Amino acid sequence: MSEAAAPAVPQKGPRLPHVMALLTIVVGVMSLLSWVVPSGSFQRETVKVGAMTKQLVVPGSYAALDKVFTLRGLLLPPGDLADGQAAPVSLLGFLSAIPRGLEQSADIIFFIFMMGGVFGILQATGAITAALGRLTEIFADRVGVLVVLLGVLMGVGGSTLGMGEEFIPLVPLFLLLSKNLGYDRLFGLSIVVLTPGIGFAAATTNPFTVNIAQRIAELPLNSGWQLRVVFFAVCMTITLIHILRYGAKVKRDPKASLVHGLPEPEAADFGEVPALNGRHISILAMCGLVFAGIMVAVQTEGWWLAEMGGGFFLMGLLAAVLGGLSLSRSTDAFLHGMKDMVVAALVVGFARGIVVVMTDAQILDTLVYAAASLLDGTSRHIAVQGMLFFQTILNLFVPSGSGQAAVTMPLMAPLSDLLGITRQTAVLAYQCGDGFSNMVIPTSGTLMAMLLMAGVPYERWLRFALPLVGMLLTTSAVFLAIAVAIGYQ
């Protein structure tokens, strides 16, 4: 593609640092804030939520903690603290936050490595490249139809099954598809990032957000799905229009691309595109069956990342056999695929370091308590918009959907009762605030991993995605107002 050979275009405006540096800066800022923000904590109880065990806060149990300031605490942790005491983050605490974040994110990190290795084997068989080449031929003059089909398919996966990290290895495929169709890589990236993200945010039966929040709020599982289906359809339509409008603009003028002049990432180089044959079709059919089995097991057997990783590993082994790859070539392809995921996987652990320092200094509960207190006593319509704003801001610090539900829903559910808002509406406010901001916040490990793989600078992504997120949050505000008006159950 000619764009890959284009001369570098000087970037206008300030340039953000590399994502690793950006996340390290955020960890440092939160460490400094731990010396200013008061510490406090809620009592917690261990509760079984579906197949997962969660630590839920006990409403009304917040208590401020005495913050201990010492000279030792500047460099080293203060040692053993008495009950009711907390300490700000020391220099060592800051330096060790990212290694501990990597340790705490080990399940996701190794899942990404496993997915990368399996994808390397699939790439070596040529099946996926051949299938994309065939799709390019079929939809060369109907790109809009292809984008809608792929977008809705991935959106439904995010909405019903909570799929997100599973799409990370697909980034190179969408880069290739976009390139073959004559678009820039941001166009392809937007499909694989935004459409499942919309599904995750405007979820119908997402087990990691809606189901957990409803269980905590003592609501029937998957109740209120009718309004959420309409909400999903509206948000998906807005998103697909945004993607297609950008694609049309780039098609008319390649220089209008937000990544024009930037070098192509190595992940986009797939070599020659082979013709689709019977062996490729058998590999793709097997992948579809194994993937379906994995998704069913997630719902019925409580599988999580380790078991899912094992399922995908089986997919890789079968693909190597069906593809006629030798043991040596399969191993090389697996290792090469894992290598391509190194930076993407490490980003997840770097982002986790932010939560580590907030937990060390015990300031997260203080922020949650302050926000809940501000909402108390306001009108229903103001309060529900405040819930949306609060959940959106909190997601910057707690980008885990299930983690945010465990922290906030035990407070928001009874608070909604006091405010005259249905608990179902509080769940909707939570899922909107938790979901849509995932598309732009730098603490989302999944987003940052995908941006790195696609070679798209974070600031350029913001220029593309922020207007859309603004429209989606406005749409969320409208639906929340409707939910309050109709007494959404």
N, C-alpha and C positions, 0 to 999 in steps of 0.2 A: 504494500500500500504506500502511496506516495507520501502520506502524512508522516510515516516513520522516518523518512529521509529529509524531512523539512528542517530548515535551520531553526535553532532555538529562538524562541520569541521572548524578549525580556518581559518579566512579569511586572504588572502595574500594582502599585500599592504595597503594603507591608507583607512580608512572607513569614508564614508561621514555621516554627522549627519542625524537624522530623517528629513523627508521632511518638517515638520512644522518648525523645527529649521533652516533648509537650507533656506527656503523662508524668515524667519525672518532675517537671516543674509543678504540675498540679499536686503531686504528692508532697512536694516541698511547701507549697502554699498552705495545704491543709495541715501540715505539721506546725507551721507558724501560727495558724488560726487556733490550734489547740491550746496555745498560751493565752488566748483572749476569750474564746467562747467558753462559757461555764460548762462544767461537766455535770452529768446527771444520768439517771437510769430508771427504767421501768423494771418491775419484777417480771419474770417470764415463767411460763409453764410449758412443759413438753406435751405436745398434742400430736396425734396421728391424723394427718390430713391426706386422705386418699392413701396412696402407696408410700407417701413420704412422711417423715417425722420432722416437725417444725417446732421452733422455739417461738411461741407467741407471747406478745406483751400482755400484761394484765391491766385493763383500763383503770385509771384512777390511782395507779401505784407509783407514779413518777415521784422521784425524790432527788433533790439537788445533792451533789457530792462535794466535799471539801477538796479543793485542788491544792496539792502539795507542790510548792516551788522550792527547789534546793539548787545549790551550785552543782552538785553531782548530777542533777536532773538536766542540766544543759548538755552534758556529754553522754551520760549513761542513764539507763532506767533507774528510778529511785530505790529499787529493791522492793521488799514486801511492803504492801500498803494495808492499813487497817480497814475494816469494813466502813463504808461510807466515805472513802477517800479515792481520789483519782490524781493523775499526774499528767502534765503535758508531754508531748512527744519529744524525746531527746534526740541528739544528733545520731546516736546509734540506732534509735528507733526509726528515724527517717531512712538511714542507710540500709536497714534490714527490712524495711516495709516491702520493697519490691521482691527480694528473695522470698519473703514469707507469702507475698501475693502469688508468686509462681508456685509455691508449695501448695497453697490452698486451692489453686486453680488446676491442679495436676490432672484431675479427671477430664476437664475440657481440653487441656493442652494435649494430652496423649490421644484423646479422641480425634483431635484435628490432625495429629501426626498419622494416626491410623487411616483416616479418610484420605489424606494426601498420598499415602503409600498405595492404597487400593486404587485411587484415581490414576496413579502412575502406571499400574498394570493395565487398567482399562485403556489408557492412552497408548500403551505399547501395542495392544491388540488392534488399534486403528478403528475400533467399532464406533466410538463416540464421534471421532473426527469424520468418519464416513457418514454417519447419520446426520451430523450438522451440515455436511456438504450437500446431502440430499435435500434437507430442509431448505437450504439456501436456494437450490434450484426450483423447488416447488413454490416457495413463497417470495421469489425475487421481485415480483410485481405486486405482492400483497403483504407487505411487511406489517401493516397495521393488523391484519388478521392474525399473523404469527405472534406479534407482541401481545395481543389480547388473549390468545389461547395460552401462551406460556405464562403470562402474568396472572391470569385467573387460576390456572392450575397451581402455581406456587402460592398464590394468595390463599386459596382454599387449604393448602397444606399448613400454612401458618395459622389460619383461623381455626381449624378443627383439631390439629395435632400439635400446634405450638412449634412448628419447625422453624429453625433459624440458623444455628450453627451448621446444620446438615448441608446448607447451600454454599458454604465457604468453598469447597473444592470445585464447585461449578463455575466459579468466576472465570477461569481461563476459557471454558467452553463458550460463555457468552461474549467474551472478548473476540474470540474467533468468529462467532456467528455475526457479530456486529461488523467486524472488519470485512467479512465476505459479502455482506449486504451493502457495503459502501458507507457505513456510519463510523463515528468515532467510538473509542472504547468507553467513554462515559455513558453513551447510549446503552451499550450492552450491560455495563455495570449497574446502571439504574434499574434495569429490569430485575436482576437477580438480588439487588439490595432492597428496592422499594416495594415490590409486589408481595413478597413474603412478609416484609415489615408491616405492610398495611393489614395483612391477614392476622399477624400477631397482635397488632394494636386493636383493630376492629374485630376482635375475636368473637366467635360464636360458641365454640366448645373447647377452647384452648385449655388443656389440662394444667398448664403451669401458671396461668393467670386467672382466667374466669373461674375454673373449677375450684382452685384453692381459695380464691377470694369469696366465692359463694359458700364454701364449707365453713370458713371462718365467720362469715356473716349469718350463718345458720339459715341459708336459703336452699331450696330444692336444687339439686345438681342440674345444670344446664337450663334452668328456668329463665324466662324472659328472652328466649332466643329469637323470637319474632322481630323485635325491634333491632336486635343486634345484626340480624341478617340484612335488614334494610340499610342499617348504618354501614355495614361492610360493603354493600353494593354501591352506595353513594361514594364512599371513600375510594374504592377501587376505580370507579369511573373517573373521579378527579385526578387520580394518580396516572392512569393510563393516558388521559388527555395531555397531562403535563409531559410525560415521556415522549409521546408521539409528536407533540409540537416542537420539542427540542430537536428530535430526530429530523423532522422536516426542515428545520432551520439549518442544521448542519449539512443536510443533503443539498440544499440550495447553495450554501456557501461554506465549504470546509473550514475557512478561516474563522467562522463564527463559533467553532468548537472551543469549549472552555479548556481543552487540553491540547489545542493546536500548537505544534512545535515542540512538545515534550517527547522525549524518547519513549519508544514502546517498551513495556516490561518484558522480561524474558519469558514470563508465564504465558505470553500470548503467542509464542512461537511453537506451532504444531507441525511444522514441516509440510510435506506434500499431503493432500487430501485424497485418500484412496476411494475407489468406487465401493458403494455399499453392496455386500454380498451375503450369501446365506449364513456364513460363519458369523459375520457381524450381527445379523438379525437374531441368531440364537443367543449370542452374548447379551444383547440388549433385552431380549425376552427374559433371560435368566435374571438379569439385574432388576427388572421390574417385579418379578415374582419374589425375589429375596427382599427387596425393599418393602414390598407390601407386607411380607411376613414380619419384618422388623417393626413396622408401624402398628400392626395388629398386636404384637407382643408388648409394645410400649403401653397400649391401652389395657390389655387383658392380663398381662403377667407382671406389670410394674417394672419393665426393663428401663434401665437408664444408660448412661454413657458407656460403661464398661461392656454391658451386654450388647448394646447397639454396635460398639466397636467390633465385638466378636462376630456379629452378623455381617457387617461390612467386610471383615476379613475373609469370611466364607465367600462373599461375593468376589473378592479378588482372587482367591484360590480357584474358584470355578471358572472365572474369566481366563485365567492363565491356561487351564486345561482345555477349555473350548477354543481358545485362541491359538493353541499349538505352540505356546511359548516354552522354551527350555527352562530348566530350573535356574540356570545362571542368568538368563535374560529376565526372568520374572523377578529375581532378587534385585538385580540392578534397577529395574523399573520401579520396584517398590521403594528402594532407598532413594532414588532420584525424586520420586513423588513426595517422600517425607522431607527431603532437603528443601523442596520448594515451599514447604509450609513452616519452616523454622521461624522466620520473623513473624508471620501471621499468628503462630501459636504463642510466641513470647509476648506479643502485645496484650493478650488476655491476662497474663500474670501481672504485667506492668499496671494495667487498669485496676486490677484487684488491690494493688498496693494502696490506693486511695481509701478503700474501705478499711484496710488494716489500720491506718493511722487514726481514722475516726473512731474505730473500736478501741484502740489502745487508750486514747484520751477520753473516751466515753462522752463524746459530744454529739453523736448521732441522735440519741434519744432526746437530747435537749432541743435540737432543731425540730424534731417531730412534735414534741410537746408544745413548743412555742407556736407552731403553725396551727395545731389543733385548738389551742387556746384562743387564737385570733378569730377562728371561725365561729366559736361559741357565742351565741347571742345575736348573730346576724340573720337577715331574712333568708328564706329558702333559696331564692334565685341567686342572691349574692353568695350564699354559703356554698352552693354546688359549683359555682364558677371558681370559688376559692379552693375547693377541693381539687379541681382540675389543675389550677395553677400550682398548688402545693405538690401534688403528685408529679407534675412535670419537672419542677425544680429538684425535688428529692431524687428523681431518677438519675440526675447527674452524679449523685454520690452513691446511690444504690441501684446500679443498672440491672440487677437481677430481678426478673418479674416475680418469682415466687418469694424472694427475699423481701421485696418491697411490700408484698401482700402480708407477709408475716409480721412486718413492723407496723404497718399503718392500718390495716383493716380491723384489728381488734379495737382501735380507737375510733375509726371512722364509722363503723357500724353502729355502736351505741350513740355516737354524736349525731348521726343522721336521724335517729329516733327523736332526740331532743329538739332537732331543728325542723321536724315535720317532713323530712325527706325519706323516701323509701330506701331500704337497704340495697335494693336492686340498682337504684340510681347511684348510690355510693360506689357500688362495684363498677358501674359503667365509668364513673369519673376516675376511678383508680386505673382501669385498663387503658383509658385514653391517655392519661398522664404518663403512665408507665411506658406505653408503646410507641407513640409517634415521635417522642424526643429521641428514641433510640437511633433514629435515622440521621441525627446530627451531633449528638453529644460525643466528645472525645473519649469519654470513659467507657463507651461501648466497645468491648474487645472484638466482637463480631464485625462491627462496622469498620474499625480501624484495620483489622486483618484483611478485609476485602479491598479497602482502598490501597493498601500496600501491594497486594497481589496485582491490582490493576494499574499501578503506577499513577494513581490520581492523587495529587496533593490535597490535603484536608481543606485548605482554604478554597480551592476550586470546587470541591464537592459542596461546600457551604453555599457558594454562589448559585449552585444548581438546586440544592435541596431545601434551603431555608424558606424560599417563597412557598414551596409545596407544603412544608410542615406548618407554616402559618395558616394556609388555607384549611388544612386538616384539623388544626386546633380550633379554628373558627367554626368549622363544621361540627366538631365535638361540642363546642359551647352551645350551638343551636340545638343539637339532639339532647343535651342535658337539660336545657330549658323545656323542651318538649316532654322529657321524662318527668320533670317536676310537675308540669301542668297536668299530665294525665295520670299521675300517681303510679308510675311504672312499677310493675310487679314481676 
